[in-house]
């Protein structure tokens, strides 16, 4: 489970605002995107299950999610 949070205050005429925020508040590790790299390596998982290859060196590429990040956002209209 991932949790982001944001809280802020601002003027009633919307001339300024301030927010504090946090992404991945629980600092969980996971992959955001995982993709098969079929032309890299030899023997796909499917080829092994079908008996066409003895082993697999098939590669997968992954993009991990960002670790916990936090910050402050200030806005003003002039």
Secondary structure, DSSP 8 states (H G I E B T S, - for coil): ----EEEEEE-TTSSEEEEEEEESTT----EEEEEEETTSSS--HHHHHTTS-S----EEEEEE----EEEEEEEE--
